[in-house]
Amino acid sequence: MIKLTTDRLVIRDHIGPDILDLHSLLSDPVAMRFIPDLFSTSLSDSEENLRVAMEEAASGNRSKYFFAITKEDKYIGEIGFTILENTHAFSVAELGYFIKPEFWGKGYVTEAARAVLDFAFDVVGVTKIITGCNAKNIASERIMNKLGMIKTDHLQAHSLLEGEWCDRVCYELIGKIDRHVRNRQKYQNETGKSSAHVYQFFTNKDSIFLKIDHTGSELNREVAIINWLTGKLPIPEVIEAFSMGDRTYLLMKAVQGQMVKSVIKAHSPESIVKALANGVNRLHSIDVTDCPFENTLDMKLTSARKLLENNQISTEDWEENTLFESPEALLEYLENNRPEEELVFTHGDYTKENIFIEGPEVTGFIDLGRAGIADQWQDLALCIRTLRKLYKSEALIALFLKIIEIPMDERKLDYYIMLDELF
């Protein structure tokens, strides 16, 4: 018999005498409100439920792990998981739980689930746990968040409940990520235009960040770029990076310093300008002899054309003074008016959100999925645009260009700002 022990609970395989308690729970309309498929007023149905659980417990090829939650030998609820997929590469299981209403709000399910998750990952060898609930079941979703699970989907009008179509929220937890983020607070970062989902897991001492995107996305490129840049620049240290199914995961330590966006008011404009200029110099001085990553105009314009064909370009956040009414017109102009390129290693999205500083020094570069060999004005244009919006001072722009020792090129400045509208 499997028996998992926590501070307050014992989570164990079922035994025959559980039948009356199990039936009492399955036939309770309050407890089973959000799980109508399991609700039953028939004792024989409950007996069948128990029979399956006990047969699985005795099986030598077990795929269902259904447990009773007990407190001081008193049956209070159910928890368990079913293995849905099991290959040589990974295994996926689905978690479920429900508990008697008189024990709600006391943290028992979270406590039991933590023990069951550890068992699934460490003993059974499950790679990923998925779960979900009716979007109205706020208490259940709160448990998922307490466990550090990641929201993966919100399904509209998923199922009927009491005559009403209701949404369903879906969550997951990966074993190799869980061991790094458990017992940390979680925050979802929803800034930026990337398709990736970004989560911060933090304590009062440090933070780590998780990025998730579909396999084949810019995130796969970012993982490769970070590996190539290690030792060349202050970039995030990778904890875990892998693909599973249709998703790619990147778990990283936080870089040192503070995001430029967060410290603008705490530093003088001159200090911010010097830091950003120093960052550009560091980037553009990297030897690109063996760099396998390109982001030249050939590649950028080809990518923009694909985005346009797939109707993936939005004009909602275009600059107010743009001269073009449509992405088609802008792309045609850019294709027909390409400037000569002076190739260096570039960040690709050199903005106040992606650069970290301490005083006048850059201490970290993040969001490197667009980095690679490109014209130096790929970075300069976005940085100058940022400085103009922040300070509206051409003297500061002149200081920036003086530090990097590059003369103003209005044509390239305008070109690369316009090019950014398509991404």
N, C-alpha and C positions, 0 to 999 in steps of 0.2 A: 504493500500500500504506500502510495506517495503521501507524505505529510510535510507541509511547509509551515514553519513557525515564525510568527512576528511578535512584536512586543505585546500585542493584545489578542492575537488571533491564532487559530490553527486552521489551515486550509488543507483539506484532505480528500482522498478518493471517497466515493460514496459507499455506504453500507446499507443493508436491507432496512434497518430501523429508521432510516431517513425518510421513508415514504410519506408518513403523515405530515411531517414538516414541509417536505417538498411540495406535496399536493396543496397544503395550506398557502404556500407562496404562489404556485402557478395558478391557483383559482382566486387570487386576490386581485380585484379589478384596479385597485389603486397602484399596487406594486407593478402590475403588468400593463399599465395603461399604454406605455410607449413600445411594448413588445407584444402586440396583439396576436402574432403568429404562434406565440408560446402559451398564450392564455388558455386555460382549460378548466372546466368544472367537472370533468370526468375523472374519477379515481383511476380507472383503467388506463387512460391516457398518461396520467402521471406515473403509473406503474411501468408503462412502456418506456417512458423517459428515463426512469431510474434503471431499468433493465439494460438499456443501451449504454448508459454511463458505466455500469458495473462490468458489462462485457468488454467494453473498451479498456477498462482498467486491468482486466485479466488478459488482454490480447498481447501477443508477442510482437505485433506490428501495429502499434497504436498510432492513430492519427487524431483522435479526439481526447482532449484532457479536460473533463468536466469535474469540478471540485465543489464540495460543500464548504461554506465559510462558517466556522464555529467560534464562539466566544465562551470560554469557561464551559466547554462541552455542550453549549446550547447552539443549535442550528439557527443561523440568522440570514443566510443567503447563498447565492450561487455565483461562481466565476469559473472561467475556463477558456480554452482556445481550441480551434480546429485547424489542422494543417491543410491548407488549400492547394499548395504547390510545393513540390520537393524535387529539385534537380541537383546535378553535381555542382552547380554554381551557387544556388541560393534556395532558401525555403521561405515560404510565406504562410503565416497563420493569422486567423481572425480571432480577436478577443471579444468576449461578451461577459456581462455581469448584471445582476439585479439582486436586490436585498429587501428584507421586510421593512415596511414604512416606519416602524417604530425605531429602527436603527439608522434612519437617514440623518444626514447632517453631522455625523460624528467622525468622519474620516475613515470609516472601516473599509469601504470599497477601495479607496486609494491605497490604503495599507495592504490590503489583500492583493490588489493588482500589481503593486510593486514587487511583491514576492513571486507572483505568478510570472511576471515579465522576466525576472532574473532566472527563474527556473527554465522558462522557454528558451532564453538566449544561452545560458551557461550549461544547461544539462541536456536539453533536447536538441540544441543546435539550430534553433530557428534563426533565420537571418533578419526577417522583417515581420513586424506585427502590424496588422491593420485593424481598424475598428471604426465605428460611426454610430450616429444616433439621429433620431428625429430632431430637427432644428429647434423645436419647442422644448426639448428636454435639456434645459440649461444646466441642471445639476450634473447630468452625465457628461456633457461637454466640458464642464469645469474640471471633472476628474481627469479627462484626457489631457487638458492643459497642465494640470498639476503634475502629471506623469512626464511632462516634457515632450509630449507627442506633437507632431507637426500636422497642421491642417492641409489636406491635399485637394479637397474639392468641396463644393457646395452645390448639391444637386437640386434643381428646382422641381417642385411638384412631383416628388419622388414616389410618394405613397399616400394612400387614404388613411386618415385617422378620424374616427368619429364623424364620418361623412365629409371631411374636408381634406383637400390635397395639401400635403405638407412637404417642406423641404427636408433634405437629409444632409448632415455635415459628415465628412470623412476625414479620418486621421491615420497617421502611421508613425512607427518608431523603428529605427534601424539599430540593430544590436551594437555595431561597431561605433555608432554615433552616441548611443545611449550611455555607454560607459564613460564618455567624456563630459556629457552635459547633465547627467542626473544630479539632483540636489542644487541645481542652479536656477535662478529666475530666468524667464524667457520673455523676449520682446521681439515683435516682428517689425522690421524696418521696411516701411512702405515708400520711402523716397527713391528717386531715380527713375529712369525710363526703361531700365533693363527688364526683360521678361522673367528674370530669376526671382525667386522668393528668398529673402534674406532674413535670418533670425540671429539675434544676439542672445547668448546665454552668459549670464554674469553673476559674480559674487561681489562682495565689497572689496575684493582684491584684484580681480582681473576679469577679462571678457574673452570669449571665443565666438566666432561667427560661422554660421552655416549658410551656404548658398545652394539652392536647388533649382535645376532647370531641366528641360527635356533633353534627352540624349541627342547629340548632334547640334546643340545650341552653342552660343558664344562661350558658355561656361566650360565646355570641353577644351576650347582653345585657351581659355584663361589658365586652366590647370597646366597645360603644356608650357605656356609662357612663363608662369611662376617657376616651374622647374628649371627653365633655361636661365631665368634672371637671378636665381638663388646665388648669392655671393657677389652679384654685380650691383644690386640696389637694395635699399631697405624696403622689403616687401613682406607681406604676411607669411608666417611660417605655417606650412601645411601640416595638419594633424592627420586627416584622412582625405583621400580623394579617390572616388570610384564611381562606376556606373552600375546600375541595377535595374533591369527591366527597361522602361522607357525614360528613366530619370538619371541625371548625374548629380553627385553630391560632392561638395567641397567644404571641409571643416578646417578653419584656420584660427591661429592665434591673432589677437589684435596687434596692430602695429603700435609703436611708441608715438608719443606726442598727441596733439589735438588736431581735429579736422579744421582746416582753414575756415570753413563756413561757421564753425562754432566759436571762433576766437577773434572774429573781425573787430568787434567793439573793444576787445581787451588789448589790441595791439595798434600801434600807429599805422597809418596807411603806408608809410615808407618801409616799415618792418615787414608788412605783408608782401609788398612788391619785391623786396629783396629776397624773401623766402621763396616766392614763386619763381623768381629769376634764377636763383640757385638751383631749384629743382629742375628747371628746364635744362640748365647747363649739365647737370648730372645725367639726365636722360640722354641728351643729344651727344654726349661724349662717349657713350658705350660703343665699343668696337662691334660693328655689324658684319664682320667678315664671314662668320659662320652662323649668322642669325637666320633661322628657317622661317621666320614670320614676316610676311609682307602685308602692308596695308596701303599700297600705292594707289594712284588714281585709277589705274586699270581695274584693280580689285574693288575699290570703293564704288565706282560708277557701275560696275557689273552687279554688285550687291544692291545698289539703289534701284537698278532696273528690275531686278527680281522682286524687290519689295513693292515696287509700283505695279508690276504685273499681278501680284497677289493681293493688291489693294490693302497693303499694310503700312501706308504712309499717311499720317494724320497732320492736318494743318492747324490744329487747335493751339499749339504752343509755338507757332512761327513768330519770328520777330515782327514787331508792329510795322517796321519800315520796309518790309520785303517788297520787291518789285514784281513778284510773280503771283498770279492768282491761283495757280494749280501746280501740283507736283510734276505733272507732265511738262509744263512750260519751263519750270526750273531745271529739271533734269536735262531737257534738250539744250538749254543755255550752257549748262555745266559741261556737257559732252562736247559742245562746239567751241568752247573757250578755255580749254585746258591750259594752265600755265606750265612752264618748265618746272621740273621737280629737283630739289636739292635734298637728297635722301640722307636721313639719319634715323636713329632709333627714337620712336615717338611713343608717348603714352596712348594717344588716340582719343582720350576724353579728359583732357587736362583742365579740370574745373575745381572749384573750391570745395566740392564734396569728396573729391578723390585724392586730395593731397593733405598730409599731416605734417605739422611743424612744431618746433620748439624754438621760439625766438625767430631769428632770421634763417634758421636751417630747416631743411626738409628732413623729416624722420621716417616718413613712410609714404608709399604709393599703393593705392588699392584700385579695384575694379579695372583689371588689366586685360580684359577680353578683347579690346580693340588695339592693343599695343602691337608694335612691329615697325618695319622699315617704311617710312613715308616722308613726305616733305616736312621740313621743320615747321612750316607755317600751319600744319595740322594742329600742333600744340599751341603755337604762338597766337593764332587767331582766336581760339577759344579762351585762352588766358586773357588776352587784351579785351575781348568782349566782356569777360567777368569783371575786370578792373574798371572798365568804363561804366558798367552798371552800378558798381559799388561806390565809386568815388567821383565820377564825372569830372575827371581831372586829366587833361592831356599831359601835364607836367609829370604825372606819375607814369603815364605810358612811356614818355621819353626816358624816365629813369629806368624803367624795365628794359627797354631796348638798349640803353647804354650799358647796363650790367651784362647783358648777354652778347653785347657787341655785334648787333645786327641792325642795319638801317630799316626804317619803315618801308614796307612794300604794300601800298594800299590795294593794289590789284589782288595780290595773294590773300591779304587780310579779308577782303570782301568775298573772295571765291570760297575760302574754306569755312567762313561763317555760313554762307549760303549752302555749301555742301552739307553742313551739319543739320540743316533743316530736314534732310531726308532720312535721318537716323534717330 
